[in-house]
């Protein structure tokens, strides 16, 4: 269904102090229990100026579906090597050319 598609996977937060985490990458396997993606991790944190720490390269990640908050399918031509982050009000978003920007989290989650 979403195999071979580029997606943003937003993980669930289980406690208030947990930092929001998302993955952006290409789905390599998909079942009713888990999703495997070759992805870069994005963690909202106070460190960087834009509020997001981004992995330098993509790695395979196996994610249990019970830990997934949401999945957003991105365009097939989305360039994972040029991740552009923006803010809109208190929201931190991933810029997607030609489409609505993708929600990553809120500033008050990490600041």
Secondary structure, DSSP 8 states (H G I E B T S, - for coil): --TT-EEEEEE---STTS--EEEEEEEEEE-SSEEEEEEEEEEE-SSSTTSEEE-SS-EEEEEEGGGEEEEEE--TT--TTS--EEEETTEEEE--TTS--EEEEEGGGT-
